[in-house]
Amino acid sequence: MTKSRFLLAGLLAAGLSIASIANAGDQDFTIVNETGMALGSMYVAPESDAKSWGSELFKGKVLPSGNKVDITFSAKNTECEYAIAFKDSDDNEYEIHNVDLCAITELRLSKSGNSILYKTVK
């Protein structure tokens, strides 16, 4: 009986580890720039801590309008709601909020006046 308990405990632990691996990268997505302007930088932060922007995700490159890029980042949490900040090539700043990165695969950006609009693709 004791051996079967250890075996069951081991299988449960392995299952939890596999579930954690499966959840890794849930916040990764593709960004499509349809704004009509180049985006010079991008930052993400959990919505609960929206002013603690992490590393710049474009890594010094520019995302021209009409192009897309895959965004992969190592979230240190399991949060899904994120704020995203952008700067255009003139250093104008834009923010969008409450983006559920766990529920989407693509984020399509457009511009209306002085605002960045977004549409999510699941």
C-alpha positions as CSV (number, residue, x, y, z in Angstrom):
1,M,0.0,0.0,0.0
2,T,2.8,2.4,0.8
3,K,4.5,1.9,-2.6
4,S,1.3,2.7,-4.4
5,R,0.9,5.9,-2.4
6,F,4.4,7.0,-3.3
7,L,3.7,6.1,-7.0
8,L,0.5,8.1,-6.9
9,A,2.2,11.1,-5.3
10,G,5.0,10.9,-7.9
11,L,2.5,10.8,-10.8
12,L,0.6,13.7,-9.4
13,A,3.8,15.8,-9.0
14,A,4.8,14.9,-12.5
15,G,1.3,15.9,-13.8
16,L,1.6,19.3,-12.0
17,S,5.0,19.9,-13.5
18,I,3.7,19.1,-17.0
19,A,0.8,21.5,-16.4
20,S,3.2,24.3,-15.4
21,I,5.2,23.7,-18.6
22,A,2.1,23.8,-20.7
23,N,1.1,27.2,-19.1
24,A,4.6,28.7,-19.8
25,G,4.4,31.1,-22.7
26,D,0.6,31.6,-22.4
27,Q,1.3,35.4,-22.7
28,D,3.2,35.1,-25.9
29,F,1.6,36.7,-29.0
30,T,2.1,38.3,-32.4
31,I,1.8,42.0,-32.8
32,V,0.6,43.4,-36.2
33,N,1.3,47.1,-36.8
34,E,-1.5,48.7,-38.9
35,T,-1.0,52.2,-37.4
36,G,0.5,53.9,-40.4
37,M,3.6,54.8,-38.4
38,A,6.7,52.9,-37.2
39,L,6.7,51.8,-33.6
40,G,10.1,52.3,-32.0
41,S,9.7,50.5,-28.7
42,M,7.2,48.3,-26.7
43,Y,6.8,47.4,-23.1
44,V,4.4,45.1,-21.2
45,A,3.5,44.9,-17.5
46,P,0.8,43.1,-15.6
47,E,-2.3,45.3,-15.3
48,S,-2.0,45.1,-11.6
49,D,1.4,46.8,-11.8
50,A,1.0,48.8,-15.0
51,K,3.8,51.3,-14.3
52,S,6.5,48.7,-13.7
53,W,7.3,48.2,-17.4
54,G,9.7,45.4,-18.1
55,S,12.5,45.3,-20.7
56,E,12.0,46.9,-24.1
57,L,10.7,44.0,-26.2
58,F,11.6,45.3,-29.7
59,K,15.3,45.2,-28.6
60,G,16.2,48.4,-30.3
61,K,14.6,47.6,-33.6
62,V,11.7,49.4,-35.3
63,L,8.4,47.8,-36.3
64,P,7.3,49.5,-39.5
65,S,3.6,49.8,-40.3
66,G,2.4,46.8,-42.2
67,N,4.8,44.4,-40.5
68,K,4.4,42.0,-37.6
69,V,6.6,40.5,-35.0
70,D,6.3,37.6,-32.5
71,I,6.5,38.7,-28.9
72,T,7.9,36.1,-26.5
73,F,8.6,37.1,-22.9
74,S,9.1,35.3,-19.7
75,A,6.4,36.4,-17.3
76,K,7.3,35.8,-13.7
77,N,3.6,35.3,-12.9
78,T,0.5,33.7,-14.2
79,E,-1.4,36.9,-14.8
80,C,-3.3,37.3,-18.0
81,E,-4.4,40.9,-18.0
82,Y,-1.6,43.2,-19.2
83,A,-1.0,46.8,-20.1
84,I,1.1,47.5,-23.1
85,A,3.1,50.7,-23.8
86,F,4.5,51.9,-27.2
87,K,6.6,54.7,-28.5
88,D,6.6,55.7,-32.1
89,S,9.7,56.8,-34.0
90,D,9.1,60.4,-32.8
91,D,9.0,59.3,-29.1
92,N,5.2,59.9,-28.7
93,E,3.9,57.5,-26.0
94,Y,0.8,55.3,-26.2
95,E,-0.7,52.8,-23.8
96,I,-3.4,50.2,-24.1
97,H,-4.9,48.4,-21.0
98,N,-6.7,45.2,-20.0
99,V,-5.3,43.1,-22.8
100,D,-5.9,39.4,-21.9
101,L,-2.7,37.9,-23.3
102,C,-3.7,34.4,-22.3
103,A,-6.7,34.4,-24.5
104,I,-5.2,35.8,-27.7
105,T,-2.6,34.8,-30.3
106,E,-2.5,38.2,-32.2
107,L,-2.8,41.8,-31.3
108,R,-3.6,44.1,-34.3
109,L,-2.8,47.8,-33.8
110,S,-4.4,50.7,-35.6
111,K,-4.4,54.5,-35.0
112,S,-7.3,56.9,-34.7
113,G,-6.3,60.5,-34.1
114,N,-3.9,60.4,-31.2
115,S,-5.0,57.0,-29.9
116,I,-3.8,53.5,-30.5
117,L,-6.7,51.1,-31.1
118,Y,-6.3,47.3,-30.9
119,K,-8.2,44.3,-32.0
120,T,-7.4,40.8,-30.6
121,V,-7.4,37.6,-32.5
122,K,-7.8,34.3,-30.6
